């Protein structure tokens, strides 16, 4: 009976580690897609970053706004940046 408890605990820990690993991969993919040559990927990355609060996100968005060639996406980035700066202030 005790071995089942250890098995369950080990399986739960493996699941948590796998979930954490996948989330980290997605975060890196969204950051990379922010500077993609495809506008749709950039828009999706902006949507993701809108829900991610932190000083690193603010710095990343400042770089993005300075780089973005399309006015519509640049304005969206500026809007998200302003909201994050207010939230962190």
C-alpha positions in Angstrom: 0.0 0.0 0.0 2.9 2.4 0.8 4.4 1.8 -2.6 1.3 3.2 -4.3 1.6 6.4 -2.4 5.2 6.8 -3.5 4.3 6.0 -7.1 1.5 8.6 -7.0 3.8 11.2 -5.5 6.4 10.5 -8.1 3.9 10.7 -10.9 2.5 13.9 -9.6 6.0 15.5 -9.4 6.8 14.3 -12.9 3.6 15.9 -14.2 4.4 19.2 -12.5 7.9 19.3 -13.9 6.6 18.4 -17.4 4.0 21.2 -17.2 6.6 23.7 -16.0 8.9 22.7 -18.8 6.2 23.1 -21.5 5.2 26.5 -20.1 8.8 27.8 -20.3 9.0 26.6 -23.9 5.8 28.5 -24.7 7.1 31.7 -23.0 10.3 31.5 -25.1 8.4 30.9 -28.3 6.2 34.0 -27.7 9.2 36.2 -27.0 10.8 35.0 -30.2 7.6 35.5 -32.2 7.4 39.1 -31.0 10.1 39.9 -33.6 8.9 37.5 -36.3 8.6 38.5 -39.9 4.9 37.4 -39.8 2.5 40.0 -38.4 0.0 37.4 -37.1 2.7 35.9 -34.9 3.7 39.3 -33.6 0.0 40.0 -32.8 -0.3 36.7 -31.0 2.8 37.4 -29.0 1.5 40.8 -28.0 -1.7 39.2 -26.8 0.3 36.8 -24.7 2.6 39.5 -23.3 -0.4 41.7 -22.3 -1.1 39.1 -19.6 2.5 38.8 -18.4 3.5 41.4 -15.8 7.0 42.2 -14.9 9.9 44.6 -15.6 11.4 42.2 -18.2 8.1 42.4 -20.2 8.2 46.2 -20.0 11.8 46.3 -21.4 10.9 43.8 -24.1 7.9 45.8 -25.2 10.0 49.0 -25.3 12.4 47.4 -27.7 9.5 46.0 -29.7 7.7 49.4 -30.0 11.0 51.0 -31.2 11.4 48.2 -33.8 7.9 47.5 -35.1 7.5 48.8 -38.7 3.6 48.5 -38.9 1.7 51.3 -37.2 -1.2 49.2 -36.1 1.0 46.7 -34.3 3.2 49.5 -32.9 0.1 51.3 -31.4 -1.1 48.0 -29.9 2.4 47.5 -28.3 2.4 51.1 -27.0 -1.1 50.5 -25.4 0.0 47.3 -23.7 3.3 49.0 -22.6 1.4 51.9 -21.0 -0.9 49.5 -19.1 2.0 47.5 -17.8 3.9 50.6 -16.7 0.8 51.8 -14.8 0.3 48.4 -13.2 3.9 48.2 -12.1 4.1 51.7 -10.8 
